[in-house]
Amino acid sequence: MKVPPVLRLSLDATEYLFDFTVGTSVATNSLGFPKATKAAYEVFLDDVSKTKLIFAPTSITFADTSISNDYGTLRINTNQAQWVVKIHSITGNLDAPLSNNRLKVHAEQVVGSKGSSLTSMPGLTGTPGGTNLAAGTNIIQATSNGQGRSVYKLYYLLEMDINDTFPSDSVYSSTINVVLLLTTP
């Protein structure tokens, strides 16, 4: 008999887009964060009580175009008792005034899944906090009994600061790519 080690990780979302140039209304995602729209950004700029605010993506692109969640679905399939999902690498950097540490990652366990999230959710008010997006950061782990299928909702969020100064002669645009890795300790 031969049985190989199985460590399979899949994410249905292919792009998380934060576009503050579109949208005439303010809407929130399932966690309660405002979606990145022109209207939501203008409300933030007009609110003297806030100096920082966390925004959810304007939209998320999925390989399956019939999906319309405000999070990516991360699936883990393994025959290993112990495993960890981490941010393996980040290609690119958000241009100033933003930086990659303004991006937050939050993994929310779906009921019945193995392991646990190692991320903290940013606050809706006050100091945003949360788990910064950084290469090498462990975001989900199972320390025992991790075999089988586990499902997590994966959120990327963006912290904006009232003191950010963006170009006055063009639209700010910046892109990064994030690679996740499932491995055994």
Salt bridges, closest charged atoms under 4 A:
ASP47 OD2 - LYS50 NZ 3.07
GLU108 OE2 - LYS153 NZ 3.83
GLU159 OE2 - LYS52 NZ 3.80
GLU159 OE1 - LYS104 NZ 3.41
ASP164 OD1 - ARG102 NH2 2.66
